[in-house]
């Protein structure tokens, strides 16, 4: 889900043109951190797109409200005024700054988070991997409080099932990164707290999961949805693997 594009106006125009060559209607929303890259190549970034008849259902769209380009989203209005927000998120693969280059997605986010930490007098060392989980969890909770149902597509760059989970809600603050020492920074805690289910795991009973990237042997990409949406995407006659 990492686009690796510097989403300039010309890049955005060309992507929209390519979409129109295939679909009569489409709505796109990209995300990136603003660091003044001069080339079209910029590590990180995401793209969320709605095509075809669904484009007429788009209510609004946007990206990571903290300005780090870690996710983009589009909200559709469904039957009965139901709101469904589709999110495309990218979590960096690196865990530490010692072995990464200055132009990597990790360092882009590290610099921005560090600057914000200093502004708010936080003395801890930033972890972009941990910070996205805390920030997007708080933001998703904020959406849910406003009656949004969620479809979260995330390039997690790790095995979701290795971490422990707990329920740990907290409040969204658009003016400050989330800081919570009790949170273990795992996607498991995010999905448990927000009531999201791994819909692909429910649909496919075989284990282990097939790898989701060409050079690896494990699944690192996931789609989680609000439990209330499960009946809308589960095929009749298919039971969850743990039923």
C-alpha positions in Angstrom: 0.0 0.0 0.0 3.0 2.3 0.0 2.8 4.4 -3.2 6.4 5.7 -3.1 5.3 8.8 -5.0 5.7 12.5 -4.4 2.1 13.5 -4.9 2.7 16.8 -6.8 -0.2 18.3 -8.8 1.2 16.8 -12.0 1.5 13.3 -10.5 -2.0 13.6 -9.1 -3.3 14.8 -12.5 -1.7 11.8 -14.3 -3.0 9.3 -11.8 -6.5 10.7 -12.1 -6.2 10.5 -15.9 -5.2 6.8 -15.8 -8.2 6.1 -13.6 -10.5 7.8 -16.0 -9.1 5.6 -18.8 -10.6 2.6 -17.1 -13.5 3.9 -15.1 -16.0 6.5 -16.1 -16.1 7.8 -12.5 -13.5 7.8 -9.8 -12.5 9.6 -6.6 -8.9 9.4 -5.3 -7.2 10.6 -2.2 -3.5 10.4 -1.7 -1.3 11.1 1.4 2.3 12.0 1.9 4.5 13.9 4.4 5.5 17.4 3.1 9.3 17.4 3.0 10.0 19.2 -0.3 11.2 16.3 -2.4 12.3 17.5 -5.9 11.8 14.1 -7.6 8.6 12.2 -8.3 10.0 9.4 -6.1 9.2 9.7 -2.4 9.2 6.7 0.0 6.0 6.3 2.0 2.6 7.6 1.1 -0.8 6.0 0.4 -3.7 6.1 -2.1 -7.3 5.4 -1.5 -9.6 5.2 -4.5 -13.3 4.7 -5.1 -14.4 3.8 -8.7 -17.5 3.3 -10.7 -21.0 3.8 -9.3 -19.6 4.0 -5.8 -18.0 7.4 -6.6 -21.4 9.0 -6.4 -21.6 7.9 -2.8 -18.4 9.8 -1.7 -19.2 12.2 1.2 -15.8 13.4 2.0 -12.1 12.4 1.9 -8.8 13.4 3.5 -5.5 12.2 4.9 -3.6 11.7 8.1 -4.7 14.7 10.2 -1.3 14.8 11.9 0.4 15.7 8.6 2.6 12.7 8.3 1.0 11.1 5.3 0.6 7.8 7.0 -3.0 7.2 5.8 -5.6 8.4 3.4 -9.4 7.9 3.6 -12.7 8.2 1.8 -16.1 8.2 3.5 -19.1 6.9 1.7 -22.8 7.4 2.6 -24.8 4.2 2.3 -28.4 3.3 2.7 -30.2 5.0 5.6 -27.4 7.5 5.9 -24.9 4.9 7.1 -21.3 6.2 7.0 -18.5 3.9 6.0 -14.9 5.2 6.0 -12.3 3.3 4.0 -8.7 3.8 5.2 -5.4 3.0 3.5 -2.6 3.1 5.9 1.2 2.4 5.8 3.4 1.5 8.8 7.1 1.8 8.2 9.1 -1.5 8.2 12.1 -0.2 10.1 12.2 -0.4 13.9 15.2 1.9 14.6 16.9 4.9 13.0 20.4 3.6 13.2 20.3 1.6 10.0 18.1 3.7 7.7 18.8 6.4 5.2 17.8 10.1 5.6 15.2 9.9 2.8 13.4 6.8 4.0 9.8 6.9 5.1 11.0 6.1 8.6 13.3 9.1 8.8 10.7 11.4 7.3 8.3 10.5 10.0 10.9 10.4 12.7 11.9 14.0 12.0 8.3 15.3 12.1 7.4 13.4 15.2 10.6 14.5 17.0 9.8 18.1 16.2 6.3 17.8 17.6 7.6 16.0 20.7 9.9 18.9 21.4 7.1 21.4 20.9 5.1 19.6 23.5 8.1 18.9 25.8 8.0 15.2 25.4 11.5 13.7 26.1 11.0 10.2 24.7 12.6 9.0 21.5 10.0 8.8 18.7 9.0 5.4 17.3 7.2 5.8 14.0 6.0 2.2 14.1 4.4 2.7 17.5 3.1 6.3 16.9 1.0 5.4 13.9 -0.9 2.8 15.9 -1.7 5.2 18.7 -2.6 8.0 16.4 -4.8 6.1 14.0 -6.5 4.2 16.9 -7.5 7.5 18.5 -8.7 8.9 15.2 -10.7 5.8 14.4 -12.3 6.0 17.8 -13.2 9.6 17.1 -14.9 8.5 13.8 -16.8 5.7 15.6 -18.1 8.2 18.1 -19.6 10.0 15.1 -21.3 6.8 13.8 -18.7 5.8 11.2 -18.2 2.2 10.3 -14.6 1.3 9.4 -12.7 -0.6 6.7 -9.0 -0.4 7.5 -6.5 -1.6 4.9 -3.0 -1.5 6.4 0.4 -2.4 5.2 1.6 -3.4 8.7 5.0 -4.7 7.8 4.8 -7.3 10.6 2.8 -10.3 11.8 -0.4 -9.1 13.4 -0.8 -12.3 15.4 2.5 -12.1 17.3 1.5 -9.4 19.7 -0.8 -9.4 22.7 -3.9 -7.3 22.8 -5.9 -5.4 25.3 -8.7 -2.9 25.4 -7.3 0.6 25.9 -9.4 3.5 24.6 -8.2 7.1 24.6 -9.3 10.5 23.3 -8.4 11.9 19.9 -6.5 15.2 19.9 -5.8 16.6 16.4 -3.2 19.1 17.8 -0.9 16.6 19.5 0.4 13.1 18.8 -1.0 10.4 21.1 1.1 9.5 24.1 0.1 6.6 26.3 2.7 4.4 28.0 0.2 1.7 28.8 -0.5 1.0 25.1 1.8 -1.7 23.7 1.8 -0.1 20.3 0.3 -3.2 18.6 -2.3 -3.5 15.9 -3.9 -6.1 18.1 -4.7 -3.6 20.8 -6.0 -1.2 18.1 -8.4 -3.7 16.6 -9.6 -5.1 19.9 -10.3 -1.6 21.3 -12.1 -0.5 18.1 -14.0 -3.7 17.6 -12.5 -4.5 14.2 -12.3 -8.0 12.7 -9.8 -9.6 10.4 -12.2 -10.3 7.6 -9.8 -12.2 5.4 -9.0 -14.6 8.3 -12.7 -15.2 8.7 -13.0 -16.0 5.0 -10.0 -18.3 4.6 -9.5 -21.1 7.1 -6.1 -22.4 5.9 -3.0 -21.7 8.1 -0.4 -20.4 7.9 -1.6 -17.5 5.8 0.1 -17.1 2.4 2.8 -14.4 2.2 1.6 -11.0 1.0 4.9 -9.7 -0.4 7.2 -11.2 -3.0 10.4 -11.5 -0.9 8.8 -12.7 2.3 7.2 -15.8 3.9 4.5 -14.2 6.0 1.4 -12.1 5.9 2.1 -8.4 6.6 -1.0 -6.7 4.9 -4.4 -6.8 6.5 -8.0 -5.7 6.0 -10.0 -5.0 9.2 -13.6 -4.0 9.3 -16.2 -3.0 11.9 -17.9 -6.1 13.2 -21.3 -4.6 12.1 -20.1 -4.9 8.4 -19.2 -8.5 8.6 -22.5 -9.8 7.1 -22.1 -7.4 4.2 -18.9 -8.9 3.0 -19.1 -12.6 4.2 -20.3 -15.0 1.5 -23.4 -17.0 2.5 -22.5 -20.5 3.8 -18.9 -19.5 4.8 -18.3 -19.8 8.6 -15.4 -18.2 10.5 -12.5 -20.6 11.0 -13.0 -20.5 14.8 -16.8 -21.0 14.7 
